[in-house]
Amino acid sequence: MKLLILTLAVISLISCQTPQRHAGTPPTAPVKSDSTSVKSKETPQATQSPTQTQAPTPESEDGHPIVDDNMGPDEVEVENRPPRPVPRLPKVGVIFGPGGGRVFGHIGVLQEFQKNKIPVYNVAGIEMGALVASLYAWRGSANDTEWQMFKIKGEDVLKKGLISGKRAGEFSAIQSIIKSTFHNLKAEDFKKPFACPALNLEKNKTYMMNRGKLEALLPYCIPYPPLFKPYQKNISAVREIRSVAEHMRKQGANYVVLVNVLGGNAFKTPINESDSVENLVWAEISSQMVKESSQVDYTINVNLDSYSVLDFENKRDMMQKGSSQANRAVKDLAEKLGL
């Protein structure tokens, strides 16, 4: 009898617990899974705050502004930034981007600026773009810039071993041209304010070069492989669009324009071979120019991918393509500025 009662009690207990397994609280494992998914959603929100990150305050060393180059990715990338209002009295700052021999395309863009009477207030140049910017800042003339730049002859550059054996050469190959052009002229004497960024590899600091003799200043800003070896452990700070734009705004520019001659396919006319180190580096720089366009107010892209960055022979073709491709963009810029 006792055994029968005990058996009935066990059956009753099992029948009462069975529905609880379906209607009760979820197992512990799913709860952990939900907690993990919440964390994965929160993590990006913690890192996606570039607009809240303040730009580093330039230090002062030897009279030159310095920008700390140790920036995390979230400090550089700025997404969904609202466009700045167009100023009523525009003071346009122009950044001439890097490109090796392709910088002859910058001259064509300058010609369009001149035709449309864009009020260029100050200029900056990166890598070989620094040479174009300095020549334009000197007298503020696109025609004079063209005349001076066309003094650089491809056969002279090659003969002096600039890219002999397709390896980086010494900056002295072009320094003589700079000396004969500027004749001890200082950047302070230019018609328009000028600057170019140099990265010191030893100190890992970016220097904004904007004072002193051009023959002493430009060797710090222009060198970059495969054209030139570092000059006294300095190379062109090719990725510092944001720092350059900030410097130009501090000088007085209220609308900054980037001219990018690295538009197009970096592998169409490769440096050496398409998978060479030099070509991969410049492909990355080309991609970086697109990302950095968020740091300026307006970007003019010029597609010169039919020419290598080592091409100093087809300068007139590149100049004409720069002009034709920039024609529409510069007219659009003029309309935006109310000119």
Sine and cosine of phi, psi and omega as CSV:
sin_phi,cos_phi,sin_psi,cos_psi,sin_omega,cos_omega
0.00,0.00,-0.71,0.70,0.02,-1.00
-0.88,0.47,-0.62,0.79,0.01,-1.00
-0.91,0.42,-0.62,0.78,0.01,-1.00
-0.91,0.41,-0.66,0.75,0.01,-1.00
-0.91,0.42,-0.65,0.76,-0.01,-1.00
-0.91,0.42,-0.63,0.77,0.00,-1.00
-0.91,0.42,-0.70,0.71,0.03,-1.00
-0.88,0.47,-0.60,0.80,0.00,-1.00
-0.91,0.41,-0.65,0.76,0.01,-1.00
-0.91,0.42,-0.69,0.73,0.02,-1.00
-0.89,0.46,-0.65,0.76,0.00,-1.00
-0.90,0.43,-0.65,0.76,0.00,-1.00
-0.90,0.43,-0.67,0.75,0.01,-1.00
-0.90,0.43,-0.67,0.74,-0.01,-1.00
-0.92,0.40,-0.48,0.88,0.02,-1.00
-0.97,0.23,-0.53,0.84,-0.07,-1.00
-0.99,0.11,-0.39,0.92,-0.07,-1.00
-0.86,0.51,-0.75,0.66,0.03,-1.00
-0.91,0.42,-0.43,0.90,-0.02,-1.00
-0.91,0.41,-0.48,0.88,0.00,-1.00
-0.93,0.38,-0.42,0.91,-0.01,-1.00
-1.00,-0.07,-0.55,0.84,-0.10,-1.00
-0.98,-0.18,-0.10,0.99,-0.06,-1.00
-0.98,0.19,-0.16,-0.99,0.00,-1.00
-0.94,0.35,0.44,-0.90,0.00,-1.00
-0.90,0.44,0.40,-0.92,0.04,-1.00
-0.88,0.47,0.26,-0.97,-0.05,-1.00
-0.91,0.43,-0.61,0.79,-0.07,-1.00
-0.85,0.52,-0.75,0.67,0.03,-1.00
-0.87,0.50,-0.54,0.84,0.01,-1.00
-0.89,0.46,-0.66,0.75,0.03,-1.00
-0.90,0.44,-0.61,0.79,-0.01,-1.00
-0.90,0.43,-0.66,0.75,0.03,-1.00
-0.89,0.45,-0.64,0.77,0.00,-1.00
-0.90,0.44,-0.64,0.77,0.01,-1.00
-0.91,0.42,-0.66,0.76,-0.02,-1.00
-0.91,0.41,-0.56,0.83,0.04,-1.00
-0.91,0.41,-0.67,0.74,0.01,-1.00
-0.90,0.44,-0.63,0.78,-0.03,-1.00
-0.92,0.39,-0.46,0.89,0.04,-1.00
-0.98,0.20,-0.54,0.84,-0.06,-1.00
-0.98,0.21,-0.50,0.87,-0.09,-1.00
-0.86,0.51,-0.74,0.68,0.03,-1.00
-0.87,0.49,-0.56,0.83,-0.02,-1.00
-0.91,0.43,-0.50,0.86,-0.01,-1.00
-0.96,0.29,-0.49,0.87,-0.05,-1.00
-0.99,-0.10,-0.38,0.92,-0.05,-1.00
-1.00,0.05,0.91,0.42,0.03,-1.00
-0.73,-0.68,0.71,0.70,-0.03,-1.00
-0.89,0.45,-0.54,0.84,-0.06,-1.00
-0.94,0.34,-0.34,0.94,0.02,-1.00
-1.00,0.09,-0.24,0.97,-0.03,-1.00
-0.99,0.16,0.83,-0.55,-0.02,-1.00
-0.99,0.16,0.61,-0.79,0.02,-1.00
-0.92,0.39,0.58,-0.82,0.00,-1.00
-0.89,0.45,0.61,-0.79,0.03,-1.00
-0.98,0.18,0.82,-0.57,-0.02,-1.00
-0.87,0.50,0.70,-0.72,0.11,-0.99
-1.00,0.10,-0.06,-1.00,0.04,-1.00
-0.77,-0.64,0.84,-0.55,0.03,-1.00
-0.63,-0.78,0.85,-0.52,-0.03,-1.00
0.84,0.55,0.52,0.86,0.07,-1.00
0.99,0.16,0.04,1.00,-0.02,-1.00
-0.93,-0.38,0.66,-0.75,0.08,-1.00
-0.90,0.44,0.62,-0.79,0.01,-1.00
-0.81,-0.58,0.65,-0.76,0.06,-1.00
-0.89,-0.46,0.78,-0.63,0.01,-1.00
-0.90,0.44,0.79,-0.62,-0.06,-1.00
-1.00,0.01,-0.08,1.00,-0.03,-1.00
-1.00,0.08,0.98,0.22,-0.03,-1.00
-0.92,-0.40,0.69,-0.73,0.07,-1.00
-0.97,0.23,0.30,-0.95,-0.03,-1.00
-0.85,0.53,-0.59,0.81,-0.05,-1.00
-0.95,0.31,-0.27,0.96,0.04,-1.00
-1.00,0.10,-0.35,0.94,-0.06,-1.00
-1.00,-0.08,-0.68,0.73,-0.10,-0.99
-0.98,0.19,0.83,-0.56,0.02,-1.00
-0.84,-0.54,0.89,-0.45,-0.04,-1.00
-0.92,-0.38,0.49,-0.87,0.08,-1.00
0.83,0.55,0.53,0.85,0.06,-1.00
-0.96,0.27,0.81,-0.59,0.01,-1.00
-0.91,0.41,0.62,-0.79,-0.01,-1.00
-0.90,0.44,0.61,-0.79,0.04,-1.00
-0.94,0.33,0.56,-0.83,0.04,-1.00
-0.90,0.43,0.59,-0.81,0.02,-1.00
-0.94,0.34,0.82,-0.58,-0.03,-1.00
-0.92,0.39,0.53,-0.85,0.01,-1.00
-0.94,0.34,-0.60,0.80,0.07,-1.00
-0.89,-0.46,1.00,0.01,-0.12,-0.99
-0.93,0.36,0.70,-0.72,0.18,-0.98
-0.86,-0.51,0.99,-0.14,-0.17,-0.99
-1.00,0.08,0.80,-0.60,0.13,-0.99
-0.98,-0.20,0.73,-0.68,-0.06,-1.00
-0.89,-0.46,0.81,-0.59,0.08,-1.00
-0.97,-0.25,0.87,-0.49,0.07,-1.00
-1.00,-0.05,0.94,-0.34,-0.10,-1.00
-0.95,0.31,0.11,-0.99,-0.03,-1.00
-0.96,0.28,0.25,-0.97,0.03,-1.00
0.15,-0.99,0.10,1.00,-0.04,-1.00
0.87,0.50,-0.76,-0.65,0.01,-1.00
-0.92,0.40,-0.33,0.95,-0.01,-1.00
-0.92,0.38,-0.21,0.98,-0.05,-1.00
-0.91,0.41,-0.16,0.99,0.11,-0.99
-0.90,0.44,-0.36,0.93,0.10,-0.99
-0.91,0.42,-0.44,0.90,0.04,-1.00
-0.87,0.49,-0.56,0.83,-0.05,-1.00
-0.90,0.44,-0.66,0.75,0.05,-1.00
-0.88,0.47,-0.62,0.79,0.04,-1.00
-0.92,0.40,-0.65,0.76,0.04,-1.00
-0.87,0.50,-0.62,0.79,0.02,-1.00
-0.89,0.46,-0.62,0.78,0.05,-1.00
-0.93,0.37,-0.60,0.80,0.08,-1.00
-0.86,0.52,-0.69,0.73,-0.04,-1.00
-0.92,0.39,-0.66,0.75,0.01,-1.00
-0.89,0.46,-0.63,0.78,-0.07,-1.00
-1.00,-0.07,0.12,0.99,0.07,-1.00
0.81,0.59,0.72,0.69,0.08,-1.00
-0.94,0.34,0.81,-0.59,-0.05,-1.00
-0.98,0.21,0.99,0.11,-0.01,-1.00
-0.96,0.27,0.88,-0.48,-0.04,-1.00
-1.00,-0.03,-0.73,0.68,0.05,-1.00
-0.55,-0.84,0.27,-0.96,-0.06,-1.00
-0.69,-0.72,0.41,-0.91,0.11,-0.99
-0.60,-0.80,0.46,-0.89,-0.01,-1.00
-0.68,-0.73,0.54,-0.84,-0.01,-1.00
-0.86,-0.51,0.73,-0.68,-0.05,-1.00
0.84,0.55,-0.72,-0.70,-0.01,-1.00
-0.91,0.42,-0.30,0.95,0.10,-0.99
-0.89,0.45,-0.38,0.92,0.04,-1.00
-0.92,0.39,-0.54,0.84,0.02,-1.00
-0.93,0.36,-0.68,0.74,0.06,-1.00
-0.88,0.47,-0.72,0.69,-0.04,-1.00
-0.89,0.46,-0.67,0.74,-0.03,-1.00
-0.92,0.39,-0.62,0.78,0.02,-1.00
-0.92,0.39,-0.62,0.79,0.03,-1.00
-0.95,0.32,-0.64,0.77,-0.01,-1.00
-0.90,0.44,-0.47,0.88,-0.04,-1.00
-0.85,0.52,-0.82,0.58,-0.06,-1.00
-0.83,-0.55,-0.11,0.99,0.01,-1.00
0.94,0.34,0.49,0.87,-0.05,-1.00
-0.83,-0.55,0.81,-0.58,0.06,-1.00
-0.93,0.38,-0.62,0.79,-0.01,-1.00
-0.91,0.42,-0.65,0.76,0.02,-1.00
-0.93,0.38,-0.59,0.81,0.05,-1.00
-0.88,0.47,-0.69,0.72,0.04,-1.00
-0.86,0.51,-0.73,0.69,-0.05,-1.00
-0.88,0.48,-0.67,0.74,-0.02,-1.00
-0.95,0.31,-0.65,0.76,-0.02,-1.00
-0.92,0.39,-0.53,0.85,-0.03,-1.00
-0.96,0.26,-0.07,1.00,0.14,-0.99
-0.94,0.33,-0.36,0.93,0.03,-1.00
-0.98,0.22,0.94,-0.33,-0.03,-1.00
-0.97,-0.23,0.68,-0.73,-0.04,-1.00
-0.85,0.52,-0.67,0.74,-0.04,-1.00
-0.92,0.40,-0.55,0.84,0.05,-1.00
-0.93,0.38,-0.66,0.75,-0.01,-1.00
-0.89,0.45,-0.72,0.69,-0.01,-1.00
-0.93,0.38,-0.63,0.77,-0.05,-1.00
-0.90,0.43,-0.55,0.83,-0.02,-1.00
-0.99,0.13,0.04,1.00,0.10,-0.99
0.99,0.15,0.39,0.92,0.00,-1.00
-0.84,0.54,-0.73,0.69,0.03,-1.00
-0.80,-0.60,0.57,0.82,0.01,-1.00
-0.85,0.52,0.80,-0.60,-0.04,-1.00
0.94,0.35,0.28,0.96,0.01,-1.00
0.85,0.53,0.59,0.81,0.08,-1.00
-0.84,-0.54,0.40,-0.92,-0.04,-1.00
-0.87,0.50,0.69,-0.72,-0.01,-1.00
-0.96,-0.28,0.00,-1.00,0.02,-1.00
-0.99,0.17,0.52,-0.85,-0.03,-1.00
-0.93,0.36,-0.31,0.95,0.01,-1.00
-0.85,0.52,-0.33,0.94,0.01,-1.00
-0.89,0.47,-0.43,0.90,-0.03,-1.00
-0.87,-0.50,-0.17,0.99,-0.06,-1.00
-0.90,0.43,-0.53,0.85,0.02,-1.00
-0.90,0.43,-0.56,0.83,0.05,-1.00
-0.92,0.40,-0.64,0.77,0.01,-1.00
-0.91,0.42,-0.68,0.73,0.00,-1.00
-0.89,0.46,-0.72,0.69,-0.03,-1.00
-0.94,0.35,-0.43,0.90,-0.02,-1.00
-0.98,0.19,-0.75,0.67,-0.15,-0.99
-1.00,-0.05,-0.34,0.94,0.10,-1.00
0.77,0.64,0.85,0.52,0.05,-1.00
0.91,0.42,0.27,0.96,0.02,-1.00
-0.93,0.37,0.61,-0.79,0.02,-1.00
-0.98,-0.21,0.46,-0.89,0.01,-1.00
-0.88,0.47,-0.50,0.86,0.01,-1.00
-0.91,0.41,-0.32,0.95,-0.04,-1.00
-1.00,-0.01,-0.05,1.00,-0.05,-1.00
-0.93,0.37,0.39,-0.92,0.05,-1.00
-0.93,0.36,-0.53,0.85,0.00,-1.00
-0.80,-0.60,0.58,-0.82,0.04,-1.00
-0.85,0.53,0.64,-0.77,-0.06,-1.00
-0.74,-0.67,0.54,-0.84,0.08,-1.00
-0.43,-0.90,0.44,-0.90,0.12,-0.99
-0.52,-0.85,0.62,-0.78,-0.06,-1.00
-1.00,-0.02,0.67,-0.74,0.07,-1.00
-0.82,-0.58,0.69,-0.72,0.02,-1.00
-0.97,-0.22,0.88,-0.47,0.08,-1.00
-1.00,0.08,0.91,-0.42,-0.11,-0.99
-0.94,0.34,-0.46,0.89,-0.02,-1.00
-0.97,0.24,-0.70,0.72,-0.02,-1.00
-1.00,-0.03,-0.20,0.98,-0.07,-1.00
0.83,0.56,0.71,0.71,0.00,-1.00
-0.82,-0.57,0.56,-0.83,0.08,-1.00
-0.98,-0.19,0.83,-0.55,0.00,-1.00
-0.97,-0.24,0.76,-0.65,0.09,-1.00
-1.00,-0.05,0.98,-0.21,-0.09,-1.00
-0.99,0.12,0.88,-0.47,-0.06,-1.00
-0.56,-0.83,0.16,0.99,0.02,-1.00
-0.62,-0.78,0.48,-0.88,0.07,-1.00
0.96,-0.29,0.02,-1.00,-0.01,-1.00
-0.93,0.37,0.63,-0.77,-0.05,-1.00
-0.91,0.42,-0.57,0.82,-0.02,-1.00
-0.93,0.38,-0.37,0.93,0.06,-1.00
-1.00,-0.10,-0.41,0.91,-0.09,-1.00
-1.00,0.08,-0.76,0.65,-0.12,-0.99
-0.89,0.46,-0.54,0.84,0.01,-1.00
-0.86,0.51,-0.34,0.94,0.04,-1.00
-0.99,0.14,-0.47,0.88,-0.14,-0.99
-1.00,-0.09,-0.45,0.89,-0.17,-0.99
-1.00,0.00,-0.65,0.76,-0.15,-0.99
-0.84,0.54,0.73,-0.68,0.11,-0.99
-0.25,-0.97,0.68,-0.74,0.00,-1.00
-0.88,0.47,0.53,-0.85,0.08,1.00
-1.00,-0.05,0.13,0.99,-0.03,-1.00
-0.96,0.28,-0.81,0.59,-0.10,-0.99
-0.73,-0.68,0.51,-0.86,0.15,-0.99
-0.97,0.26,0.29,-0.96,0.07,-1.00
-0.84,0.54,0.56,-0.83,0.03,-1.00
-0.96,-0.26,0.93,-0.36,-0.05,-1.00
0.76,0.65,0.72,0.70,0.04,-1.00
0.92,0.40,0.46,0.89,0.07,-1.00
-0.84,-0.54,0.61,-0.79,0.12,-0.99
-0.73,-0.68,0.18,-0.98,0.06,-1.00
-0.92,0.40,0.71,-0.71,0.05,-1.00
-0.99,0.11,0.97,0.23,-0.19,-0.98
-0.93,0.38,-0.29,0.96,-0.06,-1.00
-0.97,-0.24,0.12,0.99,-0.13,-0.99
-1.00,-0.07,0.76,0.65,0.03,-1.00
-0.90,0.44,-0.68,0.74,-0.04,-1.00
-0.88,0.47,-0.72,0.69,-0.02,-1.00
-0.89,0.45,-0.63,0.77,0.01,-1.00
-0.91,0.41,-0.70,0.72,0.00,-1.00
-0.88,0.47,-0.66,0.75,0.02,-1.00
-0.90,0.44,-0.66,0.75,0.02,-1.00
-0.89,0.46,-0.66,0.75,-0.02,-1.00
-0.91,0.41,-0.61,0.79,0.03,-1.00
-0.92,0.40,-0.60,0.80,0.04,-1.00
-0.92,0.38,-0.48,0.88,0.05,-1.00
-0.96,0.28,-0.31,0.95,0.04,-1.00
0.76,-0.65,-0.14,0.99,0.03,-1.00
-0.93,0.37,0.65,-0.76,0.04,-1.00
-0.88,-0.47,0.11,0.99,0.07,-1.00
-0.44,-0.90,0.92,-0.39,-0.13,-0.99
-0.96,-0.27,0.77,-0.64,-0.02,-1.00
-0.90,-0.44,0.73,-0.68,0.09,-1.00
-0.97,-0.25,0.80,-0.60,0.11,-0.99
-0.97,-0.23,0.91,-0.41,-0.09,-1.00
-0.93,-0.36,0.93,-0.38,0.01,-1.00
-0.99,-0.12,0.22,0.98,0.03,-1.00
-0.97,-0.24,0.32,0.95,0.07,-1.00
-0.92,0.38,0.43,-0.90,0.02,-1.00
0.97,-0.22,-0.29,-0.96,-0.08,-1.00
-1.00,-0.07,0.90,-0.44,-0.05,-1.00
-0.93,0.36,-0.23,0.97,-0.05,-1.00
-0.98,-0.20,0.00,1.00,-0.01,-1.00
-0.93,0.36,-0.71,0.71,0.07,-1.00
-0.81,-0.59,0.99,0.16,-0.14,-0.99
-0.95,0.32,0.33,-0.94,0.14,-0.99
-1.00,0.08,0.81,-0.58,-0.10,-0.99
0.84,0.54,-0.98,-0.19,0.05,-1.00
-0.86,-0.51,0.33,-0.94,-0.09,-1.00
-0.88,0.47,-0.49,0.87,-0.01,-1.00
-0.98,-0.21,0.27,0.96,0.04,-1.00
-0.95,0.33,0.40,-0.92,0.00,-1.00
-0.85,0.53,-0.70,0.72,-0.03,-1.00
-0.87,0.49,-0.68,0.73,-0.03,-1.00
-0.93,0.37,-0.64,0.77,0.01,-1.00
-0.91,0.41,-0.62,0.78,0.03,-1.00
-0.89,0.46,-0.71,0.70,-0.02,-1.00
-0.95,0.31,-0.47,0.88,0.11,-0.99
-0.90,0.43,-0.62,0.78,0.03,-1.00
-0.93,0.37,-0.63,0.78,0.03,-1.00
-0.90,0.44,-0.65,0.76,0.04,-1.00
-0.87,0.50,-0.68,0.74,0.04,-1.00
-0.91,0.41,-0.61,0.79,0.00,-1.00
-0.90,0.44,-0.58,0.81,0.01,-1.00
-0.87,0.49,-0.60,0.80,0.03,-1.00
-0.91,0.41,-0.70,0.72,0.00,-1.00
-0.91,0.41,-0.63,0.78,-0.07,-1.00
-0.96,0.26,-0.14,0.99,0.00,-1.00
-0.89,0.46,-0.32,0.95,0.04,-1.00
-0.95,0.32,-0.22,0.98,-0.03,-1.00
-1.00,0.06,-0.14,0.99,-0.01,-1.00
-0.87,-0.49,0.07,-1.00,-0.04,-1.00
-1.00,-0.02,-0.39,0.92,-0.07,-1.00
-0.37,-0.93,0.64,-0.77,-0.01,-1.00
-0.81,-0.58,0.73,-0.69,0.10,-1.00
-0.93,-0.37,0.92,-0.39,-0.01,-1.00
-0.99,-0.13,0.76,-0.65,0.03,-1.00
-0.87,-0.49,0.84,-0.54,-0.04,-1.00
-1.00,-0.01,0.96,-0.28,0.03,-1.00
-0.85,-0.53,0.58,0.81,-0.08,-1.00
-0.95,0.31,-0.02,1.00,0.12,-0.99
-0.99,0.13,-0.08,1.00,-0.03,-1.00
-0.83,-0.56,0.63,-0.78,0.06,-1.00
-0.98,0.21,0.40,-0.92,0.08,-1.00
-0.93,0.37,-0.17,0.98,0.05,-1.00
-1.00,-0.08,0.07,1.00,-0.09,-1.00
-1.00,0.08,0.93,-0.37,0.08,-1.00
-0.90,-0.44,0.23,0.97,-0.03,-1.00
-0.99,-0.11,-0.64,0.77,-0.10,-0.99
-1.00,-0.10,0.65,0.76,-0.08,-1.00
-0.89,0.45,-0.61,0.79,0.00,-1.00
-0.92,0.38,-0.64,0.77,0.05,-1.00
-0.88,0.47,-0.69,0.73,-0.01,-1.00
-0.92,0.40,-0.62,0.79,0.04,-1.00
-0.89,0.45,-0.70,0.71,-0.01,-1.00
-0.92,0.40,-0.62,0.78,0.05,-1.00
-0.93,0.38,-0.59,0.81,0.07,-1.00
-0.87,0.49,-0.66,0.75,0.00,-1.00
-0.92,0.38,-0.75,0.66,-0.06,-1.00
-0.92,0.39,-0.63,0.78,-0.02,-1.00
-0.97,0.26,-0.49,0.87,-0.04,-1.00
-1.00,0.06,-0.20,0.98,-0.10,-0.99
-0.80,0.60,-0.78,0.63,-0.05,-1.00
-0.94,0.35,-0.66,0.76,-0.03,-1.00
-0.91,0.42,-0.63,0.78,-0.01,-1.00
-0.94,0.33,-0.59,0.80,0.08,-1.00
-0.89,0.45,-0.65,0.76,0.05,-1.00
-0.89,0.45,-0.65,0.76,0.03,-1.00
-0.88,0.47,-0.69,0.72,0.01,-1.00
-0.87,0.50,-0.64,0.77,0.03,-1.00
-0.91,0.41,-0.68,0.74,0.01,-1.00
-0.87,0.50,-0.60,0.80,-0.04,-1.00
-1.00,0.09,-0.02,1.00,0.02,-1.00
0.95,0.32,0.51,0.86,-0.02,-1.00
-1.00,-0.02,0.00,0.00,0.00,0.00
